[in-house]
Amino acid sequence: MSASWSAWEPWTVRPVKIGGVGSVKTHPRAQGRGYASAGLRRAATALHDDHQVAFSLLVCQEHLLPFYHRLGWIPFSGRLVVEQPSGSTVTINRPMGLQLFARAAVHT
């Protein structure tokens, strides 16, 4: 559910280590029991404690914004461009971020 990689802080032009959360799913019969929320909290703890990332990123569909926002995720209003070996792509879903450190840890 989580991974980490480097990104750039545009305001400082230095790399920071960030984490990513993806493929969060709950079977419809198990929804509303807090499983996804618990998993996301655990992932944030692991990214902070075990990987020392500055913030985490996820991309979700519009209707899921309120769910993630309740857990502290903030919508990113800019454009997320993903660089891959096959080239750049822009996501059609909504990127959100979760700050894990008050001051970003620099990854060198």
N, C-alpha and C positions, 0 to 999 in steps of 0.2 A: 504494500500500500504506500510505501514511501521510498524516496530515493534522494540523492543529493548531487548537485553539480555546481559549477561556478557561473556567476553572472556578473554584470557590471553595474555599479552604482553610478548612474549618469551624472550625479551632482559631485562626485569625487573622482571619477574615472579610475577606479581601482576595483579589482575583483573581490567579490564576496561569495561565500559559500551559501547556497540556498538549498532548500529541500523541496521535493515535489510529492504531492499526494494525488493518486489516481485510482480509478476503478472502484470507487466506493459504491457498493450496492448492497441492498437488503432485500431478501425475498419478501414479496408483498404480504404474505401471512405473518411475517415477523416484524413488519414495520411498526413504529410507534412504541417500541420497547427499549429504545436507547442504545441498540447495538452499534449503529453507525456513529452516533455521538461518542460513545466510549472508545471505539476504534480510532476516531479522529483525535480525541484527546491523548490517547496513548501514542499515536504517531507523532503528534506535536511534542510530547515529552521526550520521545526517543530522538527526534531530530534535534532538539535543544540539548539534552543531556549527553547523548551518545555521539552525535555528529557535529555539535557546536555550530549549527547553521544560523544565519542571521534572520532569515525569514523563509516561509514556505509558500509555494504557489500551487494552485489548483485551477482547473478550468471546468466549468459546469454549465448546464443549461439554465436559461433564464428563470424558470420556475423553481429552481433549487437555491437561488440567491438568499431567500429568507432563512432557510435551514442553516446554511453555512454562516450567515451573518450572526445568528443567535450563538454560534460557537466562537465568535470573535474574528471571523474572516471579513475582510474589507474588499468590496469590488474595486477593480482596477479600471480606471476610465480611459486609459490609453489603449494603444494597439499592441497586442502581443504577437511578435514575430518569432517563429520557431525556426532555428537553423538546423538543418539535417543534412546528411551526406548527399541526398538527392536535390538539395536546394532549400530555399526559404519558403515558408508557408505562413499564412495568417490564420489563426483559429477563428471559427465561426461562433464558438461558445464564449462565455463570459469568464475572463480571468479574475481570480481573487487572491489576495495575499494575507498572510498571517505573520505578524512580527513576533519573533521569538527572542530577540535580544533588544534591549533599549538602545544599545549602540551596536551597529553591525560589526561582527567579528571579521577582520580582514583575512582572506585566504590567500596565502602566497605560495 
